[in-house]
Amino acid sequence: MERSYFTYEALLFTIVFTLLFTMTNIVMMDYRGIQNLISSQDPFMILILGAILAYLYKNSKLSFAPLRKAFLALWGLYIGFVFLSMFIADHFVATEALILLMVTVILAYKIPKQLIIYLVLAALISLPSLLIIDHTLNESGATLVMVITAGFLIVPRTNRAMILYLLPAFLVLNLITTSRTAMGVFLLIAVFQLAWINLYQTPGRQKRWFLWVTIGAVAAVLVLFAGRIYQFFIGGNLGSGGFSWNQLTSSRYELWATVWHNRQWFGEGHSYFDFTDLLHAHNILFDTLGRYGIIAVILFILVLASIWVLSITKYTVSIFLFMSAYMLIGMFEYNYLFMFVYFSPIVLFFILTAYLLTLREAHTNVIELKKALRFD
């Protein structure tokens, strides 16, 4: 690791982010009823984003390259309709608006690699705090999976390093959650990462070895644990009456159907979910639809799709895996803009989006330089 990662500034920001992520994990889990002591979790997000902006102001500069301007225009349309919906439905929340504006400024900055290291490292160090409660939570599992996936950015891409990294994480995941979504996404991401390491630009012998080991491992697991796997992911959520989408999705399907039936152009605000005891629809798209309406959810889908497409390159594989995991988990766990509850994954989502734009701009500049040199 470069010497610039071991400066006083690096230590300071890593400690600050670690403390903030640890505290927000504790609040997220409502440890000993701590949520009753605070009126809103928005200040935590504002504080984290403020620290990031302070670092960027000192160490980076704004970028208005064509790609970033196009993305910011799309993002601006999205939050513009979110604000419009807030006013129309009379549910404007100043702190949420401030957070969205702060995120917009972050997205306009070139992101130094050092900041990514500090944030990912801080998020990883904060993970043990998820073990302090004596019961399982879907939120804890989703947080661990997202942070572990972000860790691919700093963990060496070798089989030994990945196994030593992923096995303990999987054991902890089994302790803190029973979420099928978190378990399934973790396994999917782990297999993809190992496949990338062993199949991309590797000798034929290594590819054959990996394929045979993978086939053998999958076959052994299915033979030994097929019944338990089926029971965990499917069977345990089906009643005696047979197949039911509502039972399979843990009662989410009827909620989604209700939100779809009640859809409006500008949404119904934060109180749209008053037909159930749950706080939100456990789906980022349906929750956006219910809160902010049809136009906002269409723009939201375009924002997510553009981020995902931009991440599909050989030099942004780790970011691609993070964004893919984020969207998969978001189909069953997160709420509308997936923030104000899950802090470290949210911060990583936005900062990696800005970092992705930075990498794509740098890559475009290199290509243009090579073309210019060939022309000369």
Secondary structure, DSSP 8 states (H G I E B T S, - for coil): --GGGGSHHHHHHHHHHHHHHHHHHHHHTTGGGGGGG-S-SHHHHHHHHHHHHHHHHHH--B---HHHHHHHHHHHHHHHHHHHHHHHTT---HHHHHHHHHHHHHHTB---HHHHHHHHHHHHHTGGGGGSSSS--HHHHHHHHHHHHHGGGTS-SSHHHHHHHHHHHHHHHHHH---HHHHHHHHHHHHHHHHHHHHSS--HHHHHHHHHHHHHHHHHHHHHHHHHHHHHHTGGG-BTTB--HHHHTTTHHHHHHHHHHT--SS---GGGGTTSSSSS-S-HHHHHHHHHHHHHHHHHHHHHHHHHHHT-STT-HHHHHHHHHHHHHHTTT--TTS-SS-HHHHHHHHHHHHHHHHHHHHHHHHHHHHHHHHH-
